[in-house]
């Protein structure tokens, strides 16, 4: 059973780019419009490793939330990653996301293995500084993934959607300071 479906009807746009917030040299939009629904910047921060900024991560929601449980209950949530380092490669990104899923599921990602494998296919192309990944999560549609505004596909499944959000917002996130910034704590 194939978990990828085309995105046809989803429209992703940014409004008010003049009112962008700057985080580590990246203009982070204050508002995104997804299929007619305005999502507002909840928080944004930097993922760094060994004193090097890797990407800016931002979270968009309809209403401000500061707790993971509240975010998971939202009908839509968007995580956006703006790559700020040339050190991030496709291989490093897939390794980091694989580790993120393992931590987000307490090393029990078997139930979402098919979705994770399909998701990893979105990162096989070269990743370079300036690239932008947008993960539009929806309780009804799953996770819609965009790279530089181009649709890559949709992965269905509520368990997968929640695990993906937990990579950045869970108890063992990619980086605690980034989680805190994205949750505006």
Secondary structure as UniProt FT lines:
FT   STRAND          4..5
FT   TURN            8..9
FT   STRAND          12..15
FT   HELIX           17..19
FT   STRAND          21..23
FT   TURN            24..25
FT   STRAND          26..28
FT   STRAND          31..34
FT   TURN            35..36
FT   STRAND          37..49
FT   TURN            50..51
FT   STRAND          52..61
FT   HELIX           68..73
FT   STRAND          76..83
FT   TURN            86..87
FT   HELIX           90..104
FT   TURN            105..107
FT   HELIX           109..112
FT   HELIX           113..120
FT   HELIX           121..123
FT   TURN            129..130
FT   STRAND          132..138
FT   TURN            139..141
FT   STRAND          142..147
FT   TURN            148..149
FT   STRAND          150..155
FT   HELIX           158..169
FT   TURN            171..172
FT   HELIX           176..182
FT   TURN            183..184
//
